[in-house]
Amino acid sequence: MSSGDHQAVLDELHQALLKVQPKDLYQFCAYFFQEKLAQQRAQLLGLAHDHPHFRDIPLLPAPENATVPVITQNLQHSHVATHPTLTTATLGEGPFPETTPPTWQQAEPLVVTGAAVTTSPTHDAARRASSEFNEDDLMQDEPHPPEVDPMIAYNRGRRSSVSAESMAPTTDEEFVKIVIPKSDDQRARIRTSIANNFLFRNLDDEQYRDVVDAMAEKSMAQGEEIIRQGDIGDYFYVVEKGSFEVFVAKDQAAPTKVYEYGPGGSFGELALMYNSPRAATVRATSDALVWALDRVTFRRILMERTSRKRRLYEEFLEEVPLLVSLEPYERHKIADALDTVVFQDNEVVIRQGDVGDNFYIIESGEATVTKEENGITRTYPSLKKGDYFGELALLNDKPRQATIRAKGRLKCATLGKKAFVRLLGPVVDIIKRNTVNYKLMNYIE
Ligand SMILES: Nc1ncnc2c1ncn2[C@@H]1O[C@@H]2COP(=O)(O)O[C@H]2[C@H]1O
């Protein structure tokens, strides 16, 4: 870049500052340069577009169309922070005034807060179990992005690792809250949409309010694409109504359908978490309504816990025989829903005859299985790491068929019933087939 180029950029910034007169000078400058970066990346992506892989992936919208009208609120004092390319910000408008999505890319760091994985209140032995989260396991590993086609790794060369940025701390002062005004009805609809979404669990009141404040409503027509593979990530989406299909194009092959979402589902987190291009194309299969959460709010409030849990369970889930047939992304979604529970020697995890709410996979340790019939207690082979239990009551809506106890210290990953049904759908046939083993052992009729 020549010194003339430098001057042109500074002049442009100067003009924008004079026009907007922002109260938060540094935040404004940060947005300004992040958008410049996004434009540059979009151009690089444009170069890559000549590659056969890219022929069907249109480029991002022209930068001059990229407007981000948001009402923002600094933690200390409320004000309207206007994006430099938007000098006519409309209060109350969401981020989708036109058909073009905003393209600027925030590369802001992330607050690292304490992890919170709690024991589910419906847990079979909630009072006796203690929830455990292995911070140490995680802190040693850097987060790593999902595999991305190198041709679309458009920011390659700019940094060798995304993880340093992903985990860099930020301060509350740097975070400018986005507040998009909403009716009570809209707030209630958001609450319903995120009620069963695991990514929104364990938010404190302020985080919850910030997320709801920042969400923008967006309606989609059947067949419309909300995310296109290869694009820069701007928003994370939660489905209120309707359904979506996810397609991944690899190499020169035709895109294949890999996932689908219905009400309560969420997508678009990967590009925001890893600063990578969109890993898949997501298309509405019916008229739909979604809530969009901007990249900054997602990264600040939801990203850390999401990446932490995925990393925590990634290796373990890969080794669980029941789950080997799943796609990595399906295992990520299971990780989002898992909690870890720990039992001490001889503690009862499941008691025969109880109502069952949870499914368990053993992370470490051993569990004994006993069953009482006509006053006789039978003992069955113990369960070990990677084995699962608790599925029968969830599959058949029957009382627990046996008692499971910790033999020594036992650590399990557990899923609630809804998550079991939703996320283990692809392996439910295997689970059912495996119940034959119980029959062979005369464990069940
Ligand atoms: N198999 C998959 N591979 C990649 N992304 C997927 C897959 N299934 C669902 N998705 C979602 O599709 C989204 C596309 O945008 P992102 O890459 O930001 O985040 C992605 C995920 O949320």
PDBQT file of the ligand as one rigid body, heavy atoms in Angstrom, charges set to zero:
ROOT
HETATM    1  N1  LIG A 501     -22.453 -30.761   8.552  1.00  0.00    +0.000 N 
HETATM    2  C1  LIG A 501     -22.340 -29.431   8.740  1.00  0.00    +0.000 A 
HETATM    3  N2  LIG A 501     -21.180 -28.826   8.449  1.00  0.00    +0.000 NA
HETATM    4  C2  LIG A 501     -21.060 -27.507   8.615  1.00  0.00    +0.000 A 
HETATM    5  N3  LIG A 501     -22.043 -26.685   9.067  1.00  0.00    +0.000 NA
HETATM    6  C3  LIG A 501     -23.214 -27.235   9.382  1.00  0.00    +0.000 A 
HETATM    7  C4  LIG A 501     -23.422 -28.627   9.229  1.00  0.00    +0.000 A 
HETATM    8  N4  LIG A 501     -24.675 -28.884   9.614  1.00  0.00    +0.000 NA
HETATM    9  C5  LIG A 501     -25.207 -27.732  10.003  1.00  0.00    +0.000 A 
HETATM   10  N5  LIG A 501     -24.356 -26.705   9.849  1.00  0.00    +0.000 N 
HETATM   11  C6  LIG A 501     -24.655 -25.286  10.154  1.00  0.00    +0.000 C 
HETATM   12  O1  LIG A 501     -24.650 -24.561   8.926  1.00  0.00    +0.000 OA
HETATM   13  C7  LIG A 501     -24.022 -23.321   9.193  1.00  0.00    +0.000 C 
HETATM   14  C8  LIG A 501     -23.462 -22.566   8.016  1.00  0.00    +0.000 C 
HETATM   15  O2  LIG A 501     -22.858 -21.386   8.524  1.00  0.00    +0.000 OA
HETATM   16  P1  LIG A 501     -21.687 -21.528   9.586  1.00  0.00    +0.000 P 
HETATM   17  O3  LIG A 501     -20.520 -22.185   8.957  1.00  0.00    +0.000 OA
HETATM   18  O4  LIG A 501     -21.478 -20.225  10.261  1.00  0.00    +0.000 OA
HETATM   19  O5  LIG A 501     -22.329 -22.549  10.698  1.00  0.00    +0.000 OA
HETATM   20  C9  LIG A 501     -22.901 -23.707  10.132  1.00  0.00    +0.000 C 
HETATM   21  C10 LIG A 501     -23.637 -24.623  11.077  1.00  0.00    +0.000 C 
HETATM   22  O6  LIG A 501     -24.351 -23.868  12.018  1.00  0.00    +0.000 OA
ENDROOT
TORSDOF 0
